[in-house]
Amino acid sequence: MKLLPLVGLLGLSGAVAAQTATANIDRRASLSDAEATILWEKLAILTSGESEEDTASHLRSHGMGDDGTKSLRALRARGVGKLQQIGKQFYVNLCVKQTEIRESGGAEMVAQMIEETIRQEGAARRHFLAEADRLLSPQDQERLDHLYSSDHGPNVGITDTNIANRVRSGEIPVETAIAAACNKSRVKEK
């Protein structure tokens, strides 16, 4: 009979952990692209020391554990790789579709491709931020949140260049966008 309350408590603690994990995923899912970019850049800066030991030392000085530090550093590497892949794919797609763009889509087609890439990048950043929350212990997660928002963390701002609208308005000519994309897709393949 005494086992039932223990089983009930274990079930309740599992439900609380599941709710906390869901809340963390939900809080990252609701970030705007700008908020996700800022948090991702802060995370990337916090985990980008010259060496693994530099990163670990810095994060330990703020109370983060070794497991959290290693997890964040590995997550950063995967995140950077994914964002580079999205960017490379944009350049390749734009270059491959240049004939179609010239014949039918023009500036609007390029602008839509840019906006889709921005959405993909935002989704990837939110995914990796949520993954950071899942990987970290509650204590390390609290320390990371503190670093995101404190004077001890990096100060990050973003500039909205509004490239899609600049292409739509003709400020950035379609031919310039195509030439740059084809050039970058070749450079990235080397």
Secondary structure, 3 states (H helix, E strand, C coil): CCHHHHHHHHHHHHHHHHHHHHHHHHHHHCCCHHHHHHHHHHHHHHCCCCCHHHHHHHHHHCCCCHHHHHHHHHHHHHHHHHHHHHHHHHHHHHHHCHHHHHHHHHHHHHHHHHHHHHHHHHHHHHHHHHHHHHHCCHHHHHHHHHHHHCCCCCCCCCCCCCHHHHHHHCCCCHHHHHHHHHHHHHHHHC
